[in-house]
Amino acid sequence: MLNGNKVADALCPPQLADVPDAYGVFVVGTSMEPRYFAGEAVFLHPHLPVRQGDFVVVQLLGADEGEQVEGYVKRFVSMNAKELVLEQYEDREGIDENAPLNDRRRLKFPRSRVAAVHKIVQSGIA
């Protein structure tokens, strides 16, 4: 969950030093290993355009009004007026292991729930 609470101080990556609204988050979970590991910090540039294949943090509005914003560290596939498509390295939970790879590793969200898609520009241990 993304709640805006400050967790720790970290040195700002040089490419974000003068970027308004730049921020960092800690990775939770293992779905993006071996690219990003649980506990690793990722730093985001909220004003760069996102292209297919970029690693991103996506902020999704709750399904019901008043729910907290959900955050995901994933790889960007596409976004149109209808949906956002992301992918991860591990198979999603509860998916048949014999299903096609895209079905096992891709996530789709209604475009109406997408609050933001921000490009990851650096990662590391904070």
C-alpha atoms as an extended CHARMM CRD file, in Angstrom:
* protein
*
       126  EXT
         1         1  MET       CA              0.0000000000        0.0000000000        0.0000000000  PROA      1               0.0000000000
         2         2  LEU       CA              1.1860000000        3.4880000000       -0.7740000000  PROA      2               0.0000000000
         3         3  ASN       CA              0.2500000000        5.7650000000        2.0630000000  PROA      3               0.0000000000
         4         4  GLY       CA              2.7120000000        8.6330000000        1.6890000000  PROA      4               0.0000000000
         5         5  ASN       CA              4.3520000000        7.9730000000        5.0360000000  PROA      5               0.0000000000
         6         6  LYS       CA              8.0640000000        8.6160000000        5.3000000000  PROA      6               0.0000000000
         7         7  VAL       CA              9.9090000000        5.4070000000        6.1670000000  PROA      7               0.0000000000
         8         8  ALA       CA             13.5690000000        6.4230000000        5.8820000000  PROA      8               0.0000000000
         9         9  ASP       CA             15.9590000000        9.0140000000        4.5280000000  PROA      9               0.0000000000
        10        10  ALA       CA             18.1240000000        8.0860000000        1.5490000000  PROA      10              0.0000000000
        11        11  LEU       CA             20.6170000000        9.9300000000       -0.6010000000  PROA      11              0.0000000000
        12        12  CYS       CA             18.9810000000       11.2110000000       -3.7260000000  PROA      12              0.0000000000
        13        13  PRO       CA             20.2970000000        9.7180000000       -6.9660000000  PROA      13              0.0000000000
        14        14  PRO       CA             22.0580000000       12.4890000000       -8.9520000000  PROA      14              0.0000000000
        15        15  GLN       CA             19.6350000000       12.2810000000      -11.8850000000  PROA      15              0.0000000000
        16        16  LEU       CA             16.7610000000       13.1300000000       -9.5170000000  PROA      16              0.0000000000
        17        17  ALA       CA             18.4290000000       15.9460000000       -7.5480000000  PROA      17              0.0000000000
        18        18  ASP       CA             16.4500000000       18.7300000000       -9.2650000000  PROA      18              0.0000000000
        19        19  VAL       CA             13.3070000000       16.7650000000      -10.1400000000  PROA      19              0.0000000000
        20        20  PRO       CA             10.1940000000       18.0340000000       -8.3690000000  PROA      20              0.0000000000
        21        21  ASP       CA              8.0650000000       15.2360000000       -6.8760000000  PROA      21              0.0000000000
        22        22  ALA       CA             10.7590000000       12.5530000000       -7.3270000000  PROA      22              0.0000000000
        23        23  TYR       CA             10.4200000000        9.8280000000       -4.7300000000  PROA      23              0.0000000000
        24        24  GLY       CA             11.5040000000        6.3690000000       -3.6810000000  PROA      24              0.0000000000
        25        25  VAL       CA              9.7450000000        3.2710000000       -2.3840000000  PROA      25              0.0000000000
        26        26  PHE       CA             10.8190000000       -0.0490000000       -0.9430000000  PROA      26              0.0000000000
        27        27  VAL       CA             10.0530000000       -3.2180000000       -2.8840000000  PROA      27              0.0000000000
        28        28  VAL       CA              7.8300000000       -5.7300000000       -1.1050000000  PROA      28              0.0000000000
        29        29  GLY       CA              7.5510000000       -9.3060000000       -2.3380000000  PROA      29              0.0000000000
        30        30  THR       CA              9.4810000000      -11.4290000000       -4.8140000000  PROA      30              0.0000000000
        31        31  SER       CA              7.4780000000      -11.1650000000       -8.0390000000  PROA      31              0.0000000000
        32        32  MET       CA             10.1820000000       -9.1170000000       -9.7850000000  PROA      32              0.0000000000
        33        33  GLU       CA             13.2430000000      -11.1410000000       -8.7520000000  PROA      33              0.0000000000
        34        34  PRO       CA             15.9610000000      -11.2610000000       -9.9670000000  PROA      34              0.0000000000
        35        35  ARG       CA             15.5600000000       -7.6320000000      -11.1550000000  PROA      35              0.0000000000
        36        36  TYR       CA             14.2670000000       -6.1690000000       -7.8850000000  PROA      36              0.0000000000
        37        37  PHE       CA             14.4340000000       -7.8360000000       -4.4770000000  PROA      37              0.0000000000
        38        38  ALA       CA             12.2730000000       -7.4390000000       -1.3850000000  PROA      38              0.0000000000
        39        39  GLY       CA             13.6270000000       -4.5870000000        0.7430000000  PROA      39              0.0000000000
        40        40  GLU       CA             15.4080000000       -2.8930000000       -2.1530000000  PROA      40              0.0000000000
        41        41  ALA       CA             14.7530000000        0.8060000000       -2.7300000000  PROA      41              0.0000000000
        42        42  VAL       CA             13.6540000000        2.0330000000       -6.1500000000  PROA      42              0.0000000000
        43        43  PHE       CA             13.7340000000        5.7000000000       -7.1230000000  PROA      43              0.0000000000
        44        44  LEU       CA             11.2250000000        7.2380000000       -9.4910000000  PROA      44              0.0000000000
        45        45  HSD       CA             11.0410000000       10.1350000000      -11.9070000000  PROA      45              0.0000000000
        46        46  PRO       CA              7.3560000000       11.0230000000      -12.0690000000  PROA      46              0.0000000000
        47        47  HSD       CA              7.6520000000       13.2220000000      -15.1620000000  PROA      47              0.0000000000
        48        48  LEU       CA              9.4270000000       10.9390000000      -17.6520000000  PROA      48              0.0000000000
        49        49  PRO       CA              7.3770000000        9.2090000000      -20.3360000000  PROA      49              0.0000000000
        50        50  VAL       CA              7.0140000000        5.4600000000      -19.9460000000  PROA      50              0.0000000000
        51        51  ARG       CA              7.6840000000        3.0540000000      -22.8260000000  PROA      51              0.0000000000
        52        52  GLN       CA              7.0650000000       -0.6440000000      -23.3190000000  PROA      52              0.0000000000
        53        53  GLY       CA              9.6770000000       -2.6000000000      -21.3710000000  PROA      53              0.0000000000
        54        54  ASP       CA             10.3410000000        0.1170000000      -18.7710000000  PROA      54              0.0000000000
        55        55  PHE       CA             10.2490000000       -0.8200000000      -15.0940000000  PROA      55              0.0000000000
        56        56  VAL       CA              7.6690000000        1.2160000000      -13.2590000000  PROA      56              0.0000000000
        57        57  VAL       CA              5.8040000000        1.8320000000      -10.0530000000  PROA      57              0.0000000000
        58        58  VAL       CA              2.0890000000        1.8980000000      -10.7090000000  PROA      58              0.0000000000
        59        59  GLN       CA             -0.3270000000        3.5310000000       -8.3090000000  PROA      59              0.0000000000
        60        60  LEU       CA             -3.8400000000        2.0740000000       -8.4330000000  PROA      60              0.0000000000
        61        61  LEU       CA             -6.9150000000        3.5190000000       -6.7920000000  PROA      61              0.0000000000
        62        62  GLY       CA             -8.8280000000        1.1480000000       -4.5420000000  PROA      62              0.0000000000
        63        63  ALA       CA            -11.7750000000       -0.6740000000       -6.0770000000  PROA      63              0.0000000000
        64        64  ASP       CA            -14.0290000000        1.1210000000       -3.5700000000  PROA      64              0.0000000000
        65        65  GLU       CA            -13.8840000000        4.8170000000       -2.7400000000  PROA      65              0.0000000000
        66        66  GLY       CA            -11.8180000000        5.4930000000        0.3570000000  PROA      66              0.0000000000
        67        67  GLU       CA             -9.5780000000        2.4440000000       -0.0200000000  PROA      67              0.0000000000
        68        68  GLN       CA             -5.8190000000        2.9900000000        0.1050000000  PROA      68              0.0000000000
        69        69  VAL       CA             -3.8080000000        3.3640000000       -3.0760000000  PROA      69              0.0000000000
        70        70  GLU       CA             -2.1050000000        0.1100000000       -4.1130000000  PROA      70              0.0000000000
        71        71  GLY       CA              1.4390000000        0.2240000000       -5.4720000000  PROA      71              0.0000000000
        72        72  TYR       CA              3.0910000000       -2.2710000000       -7.7980000000  PROA      72              0.0000000000
        73        73  VAL       CA              6.6660000000       -2.5800000000       -9.0400000000  PROA      73              0.0000000000
        74        74  LYS       CA              6.3430000000       -4.1920000000      -12.4840000000  PROA      74              0.0000000000
        75        75  ARG       CA              7.4180000000       -4.0050000000      -16.1150000000  PROA      75              0.0000000000
        76        76  PHE       CA              5.2430000000       -1.8390000000      -18.3450000000  PROA      76              0.0000000000
        77        77  VAL       CA              3.6400000000       -3.5800000000      -21.3280000000  PROA      77              0.0000000000
        78        78  SER       CA              0.9240000000       -1.1860000000      -22.5150000000  PROA      78              0.0000000000
        79        79  MET       CA             -1.8420000000        1.1950000000      -21.5650000000  PROA      79              0.0000000000
        80        80  ASN       CA             -4.8380000000        2.4170000000      -23.5030000000  PROA      80              0.0000000000
        81        81  ALA       CA             -8.1900000000        3.9830000000      -22.6550000000  PROA      81              0.0000000000
        82        82  LYS       CA             -9.4990000000        0.6010000000      -21.4560000000  PROA      82              0.0000000000
        83        83  GLU       CA             -6.7040000000       -1.0940000000      -19.5210000000  PROA      83              0.0000000000
        84        84  LEU       CA             -3.1640000000       -1.1310000000      -18.1640000000  PROA      84              0.0000000000
        85        85  VAL       CA             -1.0590000000       -4.2390000000      -18.8030000000  PROA      85              0.0000000000
        86        86  LEU       CA              1.9910000000       -5.0640000000      -16.6680000000  PROA      86              0.0000000000
        87        87  GLU       CA              4.2170000000       -8.0950000000      -16.3280000000  PROA      87              0.0000000000
        88        88  GLN       CA              6.2900000000       -9.6840000000      -13.6140000000  PROA      88              0.0000000000
        89        89  TYR       CA              9.0260000000      -12.3390000000      -13.5110000000  PROA      89              0.0000000000
        90        90  GLU       CA              7.3310000000      -14.8570000000      -11.2250000000  PROA      90              0.0000000000
        91        91  ASP       CA              4.1150000000      -16.6390000000      -12.1220000000  PROA      91              0.0000000000
        92        92  ARG       CA              1.0560000000      -15.1040000000      -10.4990000000  PROA      92              0.0000000000
        93        93  GLU       CA             -0.4220000000      -17.0290000000       -7.6010000000  PROA      93              0.0000000000
        94        94  GLY       CA             -3.2880000000      -19.3700000000       -8.4110000000  PROA      94              0.0000000000
        95        95  ILE       CA             -2.5320000000      -19.6200000000      -12.1420000000  PROA      95              0.0000000000
        96        96  ASP       CA             -2.2290000000      -23.0540000000      -13.7850000000  PROA      96              0.0000000000
        97        97  GLU       CA              1.4550000000      -23.7630000000      -14.4720000000  PROA      97              0.0000000000
        98        98  ASN       CA              0.4720000000      -25.0800000000      -17.9200000000  PROA      98              0.0000000000
        99        99  ALA       CA             -1.1810000000      -21.8030000000      -18.9250000000  PROA      99              0.0000000000
       100       100  PRO       CA              0.6090000000      -19.6790000000      -21.5500000000  PROA      100             0.0000000000
       101       101  LEU       CA              3.4490000000      -17.5740000000      -20.1450000000  PROA      101             0.0000000000
       102       102  ASN       CA              1.6190000000      -14.2780000000      -20.7580000000  PROA      102             0.0000000000
       103       103  ASP       CA             -1.3740000000      -15.5430000000      -18.7790000000  PROA      103             0.0000000000
       104       104  ARG       CA              0.8700000000      -16.5940000000      -15.9040000000  PROA      104             0.0000000000
       105       105  ARG       CA              2.8920000000      -13.3780000000      -15.6700000000  PROA      105             0.0000000000
       106       106  ARG       CA              0.7590000000      -10.5290000000      -16.9640000000  PROA      106             0.0000000000
       107       107  LEU       CA             -1.5660000000       -8.3910000000      -14.8770000000  PROA      107             0.0000000000
       108       108  LYS       CA             -4.3680000000       -6.2790000000      -16.2990000000  PROA      108             0.0000000000
       109       109  PHE       CA             -6.1040000000       -3.4220000000      -14.5210000000  PROA      109             0.0000000000
       110       110  PRO       CA             -8.9690000000       -1.1680000000      -15.6110000000  PROA      110             0.0000000000
       111       111  ARG       CA             -7.5940000000        2.1680000000      -16.8110000000  PROA      111             0.0000000000
       112       112  SER       CA            -10.0700000000        3.9150000000      -14.5320000000  PROA      112             0.0000000000
       113       113  ARG       CA             -8.1340000000        2.6490000000      -11.4700000000  PROA      113             0.0000000000
       114       114  VAL       CA             -4.7410000000        3.9620000000      -12.6510000000  PROA      114             0.0000000000
       115       115  ALA       CA             -3.6590000000        6.9720000000      -10.5960000000  PROA      115             0.0000000000
       116       116  ALA       CA             -0.0680000000        7.0870000000      -11.8750000000  PROA      116             0.0000000000
       117       117  VAL       CA              2.6170000000        5.1720000000      -13.7730000000  PROA      117             0.0000000000
       118       118  HSD       CA              6.1300000000        6.3530000000      -12.8390000000  PROA      118             0.0000000000
       119       119  LYS       CA              9.4110000000        5.2210000000      -14.3530000000  PROA      119             0.0000000000
       120       120  ILE       CA             12.0630000000        3.6640000000      -12.1280000000  PROA      120             0.0000000000
       121       121  VAL       CA             15.3920000000        5.3710000000      -12.8380000000  PROA      121             0.0000000000
       122       122  GLN       CA             17.5980000000        3.7620000000      -10.1850000000  PROA      122             0.0000000000
       123       123  SER       CA             17.5400000000        1.1000000000       -7.5310000000  PROA      123             0.0000000000
       124       124  GLY       CA             19.6950000000       -0.1100000000       -4.6920000000  PROA      124             0.0000000000
       125       125  ILE       CA             19.8700000000       -0.6440000000       -1.0000000000  PROA      125             0.0000000000
       126       126  ALA       CA             18.9790000000        2.5380000000        0.8630000000  PROA      126             0.0000000000
